[in-house]
Amino acid sequence: MRAARLRLDSPALDSCDDLVYSPTRPDYDLDSRGFDFTTIPDLLGPFDRGADEVRPLFAHGFEAGNTTGWSATVP
């Protein structure tokens, strides 16, 4: 059974109280915890509530135009 993923407009994003619970293990699909959306205020900490830490599809610079982490190697 798959866990439901949070939507990008969910109030559970960046709202886990890290004084009570700070996740130290990856989420259920092995993504690291604590991805911080710059457009969403951290209510209680950078972690998302629930089994999944939401990361945008192009979290590594595609949307922002930051290509410094891209490789110039052609497969």
Phi, psi and omega in degrees: 000133180270142174281148179286142178268149177285145174280159182293346177256015182287139175288353179278351179289134177051042182225017176281130181288100185282358170279334179264319183215120175242108182298131178249349180251159177296166178284186188294337176254025171068021171280147178289153180273158172095019174294126187252115174287126179285341181269354180245125179292138176284109181287313182227358181159173185278353184274150175273148174281141177109188186279343186239134172266117185283131174231133177298156182302319181250057185286354185254031170111352182297312182290323183276348182083009179273103185257015184296334180269000181281153179262142176270359182285129178263129181292000000 
